[in-house]
């Protein structure tokens, strides 16, 4: 079985939260596409770290990487997640 893309994983989680009795596999294509769009928007919203996230990587225990480098890596990971579909 192929690994699910991050977009699909998030879409399934949003669908399950909103409609717990509607399995992904039987949802209409229109419904699945709607939730895939919501998932892309949610992942895109993660692009800009919150202040708490920035502070977490500013901790001296994580100083093997510069703050800017961590943010760049984070953004590359978000880009990759959005390109998986």
C-alpha atoms as an extended CHARMM CRD file, in Angstrom:
* protein
*
        85  EXT
         1         1  UNK       CA              0.0000000000        0.0000000000        0.0000000000  PROA      1               0.0000000000
         2         2  UNK       CA              1.3730000000        3.4000000000       -0.9960000000  PROA      2               0.0000000000
         3         3  UNK       CA              1.9770000000        5.9820000000        1.6800000000  PROA      3               0.0000000000
         4         4  UNK       CA             -0.7090000000        8.6660000000        1.8630000000  PROA      4               0.0000000000
         5         5  UNK       CA              0.2700000000       12.2030000000        1.0480000000  PROA      5               0.0000000000
         6         6  UNK       CA              0.1910000000       14.7060000000        3.9000000000  PROA      6               0.0000000000
         7         7  UNK       CA             -2.6400000000       16.5580000000        2.1590000000  PROA      7               0.0000000000
         8         8  UNK       CA             -4.7250000000       13.3720000000        2.0750000000  PROA      8               0.0000000000
         9         9  UNK       CA             -3.9290000000       12.5410000000        5.7100000000  PROA      9               0.0000000000
        10        10  UNK       CA             -5.0450000000       16.0100000000        6.8150000000  PROA      10              0.0000000000
        11        11  UNK       CA             -8.1500000000       15.8800000000        4.5880000000  PROA      11              0.0000000000
        12        12  UNK       CA             -9.1750000000       12.5400000000        6.0940000000  PROA      12              0.0000000000
        13        13  UNK       CA             -8.6650000000       13.8890000000        9.6040000000  PROA      13              0.0000000000
        14        14  UNK       CA            -10.7930000000       16.9730000000        8.8870000000  PROA      14              0.0000000000
        15        15  UNK       CA            -13.5340000000       14.8410000000        7.3060000000  PROA      15              0.0000000000
        16        16  UNK       CA            -13.4940000000       12.4290000000       10.2690000000  PROA      16              0.0000000000
        17        17  UNK       CA            -13.7680000000       15.3550000000       12.6800000000  PROA      17              0.0000000000
        18        18  UNK       CA            -16.6540000000       16.9800000000       10.8140000000  PROA      18              0.0000000000
        19        19  UNK       CA            -18.4670000000       13.8040000000        9.7010000000  PROA      19              0.0000000000
        20        20  UNK       CA            -17.3590000000       10.9200000000       11.9480000000  PROA      20              0.0000000000
        21        21  UNK       CA            -19.8520000000        8.5210000000       10.3300000000  PROA      21              0.0000000000
        22        22  UNK       CA            -18.6660000000        9.1580000000        6.7460000000  PROA      22              0.0000000000
        23        23  UNK       CA            -15.6670000000        7.0330000000        5.7750000000  PROA      23              0.0000000000
        24        24  UNK       CA            -13.3070000000        8.6180000000        3.2480000000  PROA      24              0.0000000000
        25        25  UNK       CA            -13.6740000000        5.6540000000        0.9100000000  PROA      25              0.0000000000
        26        26  UNK       CA            -17.4220000000        6.1670000000        0.4510000000  PROA      26              0.0000000000
        27        27  UNK       CA            -17.4320000000        9.9770000000        0.4120000000  PROA      27              0.0000000000
        28        28  UNK       CA            -18.2300000000       11.4130000000       -3.0030000000  PROA      28              0.0000000000
        29        29  UNK       CA            -15.4170000000       12.6910000000       -5.1920000000  PROA      29              0.0000000000
        30        30  UNK       CA            -16.8070000000       16.2080000000       -4.7800000000  PROA      30              0.0000000000
        31        31  UNK       CA            -16.7270000000       15.8130000000       -0.9920000000  PROA      31              0.0000000000
        32        32  UNK       CA            -13.1790000000       14.4050000000       -1.0190000000  PROA      32              0.0000000000
        33        33  UNK       CA            -11.9910000000       17.2300000000       -3.2830000000  PROA      33              0.0000000000
        34        34  UNK       CA            -13.5760000000       19.7770000000       -0.9460000000  PROA      34              0.0000000000
        35        35  UNK       CA            -11.7440000000       18.3360000000        2.0530000000  PROA      35              0.0000000000
        36        36  UNK       CA             -8.4850000000       18.0950000000        0.0920000000  PROA      36              0.0000000000
        37        37  UNK       CA             -8.8380000000       21.8440000000       -0.5330000000  PROA      37              0.0000000000
        38        38  UNK       CA             -9.4110000000       22.4520000000        3.1750000000  PROA      38              0.0000000000
        39        39  UNK       CA             -6.3290000000       20.3550000000        3.9440000000  PROA      39              0.0000000000
        40        40  UNK       CA             -4.1500000000       22.3440000000        1.5370000000  PROA      40              0.0000000000
        41        41  UNK       CA             -5.3410000000       25.5680000000        3.1720000000  PROA      41              0.0000000000
        42        42  UNK       CA             -4.6000000000       24.1840000000        6.6490000000  PROA      42              0.0000000000
        43        43  UNK       CA             -1.1070000000       23.0730000000        5.6500000000  PROA      43              0.0000000000
        44        44  UNK       CA             -0.4320000000       26.4070000000        3.9570000000  PROA      44              0.0000000000
        45        45  UNK       CA             -1.4610000000       28.1640000000        7.1940000000  PROA      45              0.0000000000
        46        46  UNK       CA              1.3110000000       26.2490000000        8.9620000000  PROA      46              0.0000000000
        47        47  UNK       CA              3.9450000000       27.9400000000        6.7920000000  PROA      47              0.0000000000
        48        48  UNK       CA              4.4210000000       30.8430000000        9.1850000000  PROA      48              0.0000000000
        49        49  UNK       CA              5.4750000000       29.5430000000       12.6150000000  PROA      49              0.0000000000
        50        50  UNK       CA              3.8440000000       31.0350000000       15.6960000000  PROA      50              0.0000000000
        51        51  UNK       CA              5.9030000000       32.8510000000       18.2920000000  PROA      51              0.0000000000
        52        52  UNK       CA              5.7780000000       29.7590000000       20.5280000000  PROA      52              0.0000000000
        53        53  UNK       CA              7.1560000000       27.6490000000       17.6750000000  PROA      53              0.0000000000
        54        54  UNK       CA              9.9420000000       30.1660000000       17.0690000000  PROA      54              0.0000000000
        55        55  UNK       CA             10.8060000000       30.2050000000       20.7670000000  PROA      55              0.0000000000
        56        56  UNK       CA             10.9300000000       26.4010000000       20.8380000000  PROA      56              0.0000000000
        57        57  UNK       CA             13.7010000000       26.3650000000       18.2310000000  PROA      57              0.0000000000
        58        58  UNK       CA             15.5040000000       29.2670000000       19.8970000000  PROA      58              0.0000000000
        59        59  UNK       CA             16.1470000000       27.0630000000       22.9360000000  PROA      59              0.0000000000
        60        60  UNK       CA             19.9210000000       26.6170000000       23.4600000000  PROA      60              0.0000000000
        61        61  UNK       CA             19.4190000000       22.8440000000       23.3290000000  PROA      61              0.0000000000
        62        62  UNK       CA             18.5530000000       23.2250000000       19.6470000000  PROA      62              0.0000000000
        63        63  UNK       CA             21.3690000000       25.5700000000       18.6690000000  PROA      63              0.0000000000
        64        64  UNK       CA             23.0530000000       23.0630000000       16.3550000000  PROA      64              0.0000000000
        65        65  UNK       CA             20.9810000000       24.7730000000       13.6380000000  PROA      65              0.0000000000
        66        66  UNK       CA             20.4330000000       28.4780000000       13.1880000000  PROA      66              0.0000000000
        67        67  UNK       CA             16.9150000000       29.8030000000       13.6240000000  PROA      67              0.0000000000
        68        68  UNK       CA             16.8140000000       30.8470000000        9.9710000000  PROA      68              0.0000000000
        69        69  UNK       CA             17.9450000000       27.4030000000        8.8430000000  PROA      69              0.0000000000
        70        70  UNK       CA             15.1830000000       25.7060000000       10.8350000000  PROA      70              0.0000000000
        71        71  UNK       CA             12.5510000000       28.0080000000        9.3150000000  PROA      71              0.0000000000
        72        72  UNK       CA             13.9210000000       27.3120000000        5.8150000000  PROA      72              0.0000000000
        73        73  UNK       CA             13.7600000000       23.5580000000        6.4230000000  PROA      73              0.0000000000
        74        74  UNK       CA             10.2320000000       23.9240000000        7.8090000000  PROA      74              0.0000000000
        75        75  UNK       CA              9.1260000000       25.8260000000        4.6870000000  PROA      75              0.0000000000
        76        76  UNK       CA             10.7110000000       23.2270000000        2.3920000000  PROA      76              0.0000000000
        77        77  UNK       CA              8.7780000000       20.5300000000        4.2450000000  PROA      77              0.0000000000
        78        78  UNK       CA              5.5080000000       22.4640000000        3.8450000000  PROA      78              0.0000000000
        79        79  UNK       CA              6.2430000000       22.9260000000        0.1160000000  PROA      79              0.0000000000
        80        80  UNK       CA              6.9280000000       19.1980000000       -0.2480000000  PROA      80              0.0000000000
        81        81  UNK       CA              3.6890000000       18.3000000000        1.5380000000  PROA      81              0.0000000000
        82        82  UNK       CA              1.7010000000       20.5390000000       -0.7990000000  PROA      82              0.0000000000
        83        83  UNK       CA              3.3730000000       19.0230000000       -3.8780000000  PROA      83              0.0000000000
        84        84  UNK       CA              2.7290000000       15.3840000000       -2.8820000000  PROA      84              0.0000000000
        85        85  UNK       CA             -0.6990000000       15.2060000000       -4.4800000000  PROA      85              0.0000000000
